[in-house]
């Protein structure tokens, strides 16, 4: 049966009796810590910075990790991923990039996100998602500390051996409007591992640069130390040897005369 469309509102409606679309997904919920305080300090500046972060960092990073930005909420966002690994990796990248952005502004003006990640069943609508899977992610974000990523036990079981980071168990937490306690983990990005990877890349670049400099230095030394006459001798080919002149034939000597008796 075809789709029913409300032409007045432009909205799409499912035919009566069609099942509500659902799927298992990794949900990322992000929220700016102290957003109201930031708006009081500089309303227009904060609004513009948040929009730039959404446009230049959050949305591209979600797409890069094969996710979908479901919506932004003024001071936060909701994203959906097929892969729990990509969901957590995306969250870590966002937090790390925000550290660099905040380094350029005074501490009181830092924009820091709290991020929660959960694996759960969700109801999918054209412009939003619903269900306990989303609610748990939002509650995890609510108890996370600024600049950190909190994940549920379901996410942890899927990613615990697949990312270069550590995890701190915070135990079972009772969160608002969720019946059962939620097992919570704090993601601890392995700074040492990231430094090792960066150092390895730097060493390769240094090695290649050293080879290039050695070649250049060798050319300079060659041009300075070898006398000009020797350079010309090395560059000028030796003249070809002239063939030896052919020996002229000797005149035949007369035979001795025969003595007459």
Backbone torsions as a table, in degrees:
resi	resn	phi	psi	omega
1	UNK	NA	138.9	-175.7
2	UNK	-73.9	171.9	-178.8
3	UNK	-80.8	141.8	176.4
4	UNK	-95.9	127.8	-177.5
5	UNK	-117.8	131.0	174.9
6	UNK	-86.5	104.1	-173.9
7	UNK	-70.2	-24.8	-179.7
8	UNK	-71.2	-44.0	-176.7
9	UNK	-93.0	-18.5	-176.6
10	UNK	80.1	5.0	-177.8
11	UNK	-90.9	152.6	178.0
12	UNK	-98.7	140.0	178.2
13	UNK	-127.1	143.4	177.8
14	UNK	-77.4	144.9	175.5
15	UNK	-58.8	146.2	179.1
16	UNK	-56.7	135.7	177.6
17	UNK	91.5	-13.9	177.0
18	UNK	-69.2	139.7	179.9
19	UNK	-67.9	147.2	177.0
20	UNK	-69.7	128.5	-179.4
21	UNK	-67.7	131.2	179.7
22	UNK	-133.4	159.4	174.5
23	UNK	-161.0	157.8	173.8
24	UNK	-86.9	127.8	-175.7
25	UNK	-148.5	157.5	171.4
26	UNK	-91.8	121.5	-175.3
27	UNK	-107.0	131.3	175.8
28	UNK	-112.5	124.0	176.8
29	UNK	-117.7	125.7	179.2
30	UNK	-122.5	147.7	-177.7
31	UNK	-149.7	142.0	-179.6
32	UNK	-82.0	125.5	177.8
33	UNK	-73.5	132.8	177.4
34	UNK	65.9	34.7	-176.6
35	UNK	-62.6	-42.1	-179.1
36	UNK	-61.6	-41.0	178.6
37	UNK	-63.7	-42.2	179.0
38	UNK	-62.9	-39.0	179.2
39	UNK	-66.7	-34.7	177.4
40	UNK	-68.7	-36.0	179.7
41	UNK	-68.2	-45.1	-176.4
42	UNK	-158.7	89.3	-173.1
43	UNK	-62.6	-53.0	-176.2
44	UNK	-67.9	-43.0	180.0
45	UNK	-63.5	-42.7	178.8
46	UNK	-63.6	-44.6	179.5
47	UNK	-58.9	-45.4	-178.7
48	UNK	-66.4	-39.1	179.4
49	UNK	-66.1	-41.4	179.2
50	UNK	-62.6	-42.6	179.3
51	UNK	-63.3	-38.6	177.9
52	UNK	-65.9	-40.2	178.6
53	UNK	-63.2	-42.7	178.2
54	UNK	-62.7	-42.9	-175.7
55	UNK	-75.0	-42.6	-171.3
56	UNK	-94.6	-20.0	-175.6
57	UNK	-121.3	-59.8	-170.0
58	UNK	-65.4	-54.7	-177.0
59	UNK	-63.4	-47.0	178.2
60	UNK	-61.9	-36.4	-179.6
61	UNK	-68.0	-39.3	176.8
62	UNK	-61.8	-45.9	179.4
63	UNK	-63.6	-41.7	-179.6
64	UNK	-59.7	-30.9	-179.6
65	UNK	-99.9	23.0	171.7
66	UNK	64.2	34.8	177.2
67	UNK	-110.7	-178.0	179.2
68	UNK	-130.5	127.1	173.4
69	UNK	-78.2	109.9	-176.6
70	UNK	-75.4	-46.9	-180.0
71	UNK	-166.4	159.9	168.5
72	UNK	-112.4	153.3	-172.9
73	UNK	-123.5	22.8	-177.1
74	UNK	89.6	-59.3	178.8
75	UNK	-115.8	16.5	-178.7
76	UNK	-167.1	-171.2	-179.8
77	UNK	-156.7	159.5	173.1
78	UNK	-126.6	131.8	178.3
79	UNK	-132.3	157.0	-176.5
80	UNK	-130.4	138.1	-178.1
81	UNK	-133.0	147.9	171.1
82	UNK	-75.7	-31.2	-174.3
83	UNK	-109.3	123.7	173.7
84	UNK	-60.4	-35.5	179.1
85	UNK	-61.2	-47.6	-179.7
86	UNK	-66.7	-33.6	179.2
87	UNK	-63.3	-45.5	-179.1
88	UNK	-72.8	-40.5	178.2
89	UNK	-60.0	-42.8	177.5
90	UNK	-60.4	-43.4	-179.4
91	UNK	-62.2	-41.6	179.1
92	UNK	-64.1	-43.9	-179.3
93	UNK	-62.1	-42.1	178.3
94	UNK	-60.4	-47.4	-178.4
95	UNK	-63.6	-41.0	-179.1
96	UNK	-66.9	-38.1	178.6
97	UNK	-68.9	-32.8	178.3
98	UNK	-66.5	-31.7	176.7
99	UNK	-59.4	-45.1	178.7
100	UNK	-64.6	-40.1	179.1
101	UNK	-65.4	-39.8	-177.3
102	UNK	-71.6	-21.0	-178.2
103	UNK	-63.1	-20.6	-176.3
104	UNK	-91.9	-0.8	-177.3
105	UNK	-128.3	158.7	178.1
106	UNK	-60.2	153.5	-175.8
107	UNK	-55.5	-38.9	-177.6
108	UNK	-66.3	-16.5	-176.7
109	UNK	-107.2	9.8	179.0
110	UNK	-62.5	138.6	171.3
111	UNK	-103.4	110.1	-177.6
112	UNK	-119.9	131.6	178.4
113	UNK	-98.4	144.5	165.2
114	UNK	-103.0	134.1	-174.7
115	UNK	-127.5	133.8	173.8
116	UNK	-120.3	141.1	-178.8
117	UNK	-129.2	131.0	-179.0
118	UNK	-139.5	149.9	174.7
119	UNK	-107.0	121.3	-177.5
120	UNK	-165.0	171.1	178.7
121	UNK	-83.0	132.2	-176.6
122	UNK	-130.8	154.3	173.0
123	UNK	-94.4	130.8	-174.5
124	UNK	-106.7	124.6	171.6
125	UNK	-115.5	165.1	-176.9
126	UNK	-55.5	-34.5	-175.6
127	UNK	-126.2	16.0	-179.6
128	UNK	-165.9	168.3	174.4
129	UNK	-133.3	151.9	-174.4
130	UNK	-138.4	166.9	173.8
131	UNK	120.6	171.6	-179.4
132	UNK	-61.0	-30.6	177.9
133	UNK	-57.9	-39.8	178.1
134	UNK	-75.1	-41.7	-177.2
135	UNK	-62.1	-41.5	179.9
136	UNK	-65.2	-42.0	177.4
137	UNK	-59.2	-41.3	179.4
138	UNK	-66.2	-37.5	178.8
139	UNK	-69.6	-36.8	176.6
140	UNK	-64.0	-41.9	176.4
141	UNK	-60.7	-37.0	-178.0
142	UNK	-66.6	-29.4	-179.9
143	UNK	-98.5	-6.3	178.9
144	UNK	-70.2	155.0	176.7
145	UNK	-88.1	153.1	-179.7
146	UNK	-55.0	133.4	179.1
147	UNK	83.3	4.2	-176.2
148	UNK	-119.0	166.7	179.2
149	UNK	-121.4	123.2	174.6
150	UNK	-108.6	138.1	-179.5
151	UNK	-126.2	157.7	178.2
152	UNK	-85.5	167.3	177.9
153	UNK	-60.0	-35.4	179.0
154	UNK	-62.8	-41.1	176.6
155	UNK	-67.2	-43.4	-178.5
156	UNK	-56.9	-43.8	-178.6
157	UNK	-63.6	-26.9	-178.7
158	UNK	-83.7	-25.2	-170.3
159	UNK	-119.9	-2.5	-166.4
160	UNK	-58.7	-25.9	179.7
161	UNK	-113.6	15.9	-170.5
162	UNK	-118.0	-4.9	-179.6
163	UNK	-127.6	152.3	178.9
164	UNK	-84.9	76.4	178.3
165	UNK	-163.0	169.4	177.1
166	UNK	-109.9	173.3	-178.2
167	UNK	-140.1	134.4	176.8
168	UNK	-109.7	119.3	179.2
169	UNK	-75.1	127.2	177.8
170	UNK	-105.1	9.1	177.4
171	UNK	79.1	-171.8	178.3
172	UNK	-84.1	129.7	-179.5
173	UNK	-117.1	137.5	172.4
174	UNK	-87.5	119.1	-177.9
175	UNK	-116.8	156.6	-172.9
176	UNK	-60.1	132.8	174.3
177	UNK	65.2	14.5	175.5
178	UNK	-116.3	123.8	-172.4
179	UNK	-62.7	-52.5	-175.4
180	UNK	-91.6	147.7	174.6
181	UNK	-60.2	152.0	-178.6
182	UNK	-112.1	126.9	174.1
183	UNK	-73.2	126.6	-171.9
184	UNK	-119.4	138.7	175.1
185	UNK	-129.3	140.8	172.1
186	UNK	-94.6	130.8	177.9
187	UNK	-81.9	130.1	179.7
188	UNK	-117.3	92.5	179.2
189	UNK	-56.3	134.0	-177.9
190	UNK	-79.2	92.7	-178.1
191	UNK	-60.8	-37.1	-179.6
192	UNK	-62.5	-40.9	179.8
193	UNK	-66.6	-41.2	177.3
194	UNK	-63.6	-38.0	178.8
195	UNK	-66.5	-38.6	178.3
196	UNK	-62.4	-43.2	178.9
197	UNK	-63.3	-43.9	179.8
198	UNK	-65.0	-40.9	-179.6
199	UNK	-64.5	-38.3	179.0
200	UNK	-62.5	-42.9	178.3
201	UNK	-64.7	-41.0	179.6
202	UNK	-64.0	-38.9	179.5
203	UNK	-63.6	-39.3	177.9
204	UNK	-63.2	-44.0	179.4
205	UNK	-64.0	-40.5	178.9
206	UNK	-63.7	-41.0	179.4
207	UNK	-61.7	-46.9	179.9
208	UNK	-64.9	-39.3	178.4
209	UNK	-65.3	-38.1	179.3
210	UNK	-63.0	-42.5	178.6
211	UNK	-61.9	-44.7	179.8
212	UNK	-61.0	-44.8	179.8
213	UNK	-65.6	-37.2	179.1
214	UNK	-63.5	-41.0	178.7
215	UNK	-64.4	-43.7	179.5
216	UNK	-64.3	-44.2	-179.6
217	UNK	-63.5	-39.4	178.1
218	UNK	-61.4	-41.6	178.1
219	UNK	-63.8	-40.1	179.6
220	UNK	-66.2	-45.3	179.3
221	UNK	-61.1	-42.1	179.7
222	UNK	-59.9	-41.5	-178.7
223	UNK	-71.4	-26.1	-177.6
224	UNK	-89.1	-36.5	-170.1
225	UNK	-91.1	-32.4	-177.2
226	UNK	-83.5	125.9	-179.8
227	UNK	-58.5	153.4	-177.7
228	UNK	-60.8	-39.7	-178.5
229	UNK	-61.8	-37.3	179.7
230	UNK	-70.6	-36.0	178.0
231	UNK	-62.3	-43.4	179.9
232	UNK	-65.1	-37.5	179.3
233	UNK	-65.4	-36.3	179.8
234	UNK	-71.2	-33.8	-175.7
235	UNK	-84.5	-32.0	-175.3
236	UNK	-85.2	125.7	179.1
237	UNK	-69.2	144.0	179.1
238	UNK	-66.0	142.0	178.9
239	UNK	-64.0	146.3	179.7
240	UNK	-68.4	142.2	-179.2
241	UNK	-66.8	133.7	178.8
242	UNK	-76.5	139.4	178.6
243	UNK	-65.8	142.0	179.8
244	UNK	-65.8	139.3	179.8
245	UNK	-63.5	140.3	-179.3
246	UNK	-67.6	138.9	179.9
247	UNK	-69.0	131.9	-179.6
248	UNK	-73.1	139.6	-178.3
249	UNK	-66.6	139.4	179.8
250	UNK	-76.4	145.2	177.0
251	UNK	-69.3	141.2	-178.9
252	UNK	-67.5	130.2	179.7
253	UNK	-76.7	140.0	179.6
254	UNK	-66.7	143.6	179.2
255	UNK	-70.4	145.7	-180.0
256	UNK	-62.5	141.8	-178.0
257	UNK	-68.4	147.5	179.7
258	UNK	-86.1	129.2	-176.5
259	UNK	-77.9	128.6	179.7
260	UNK	-81.1	142.9	178.8
261	UNK	-75.2	NA	NA
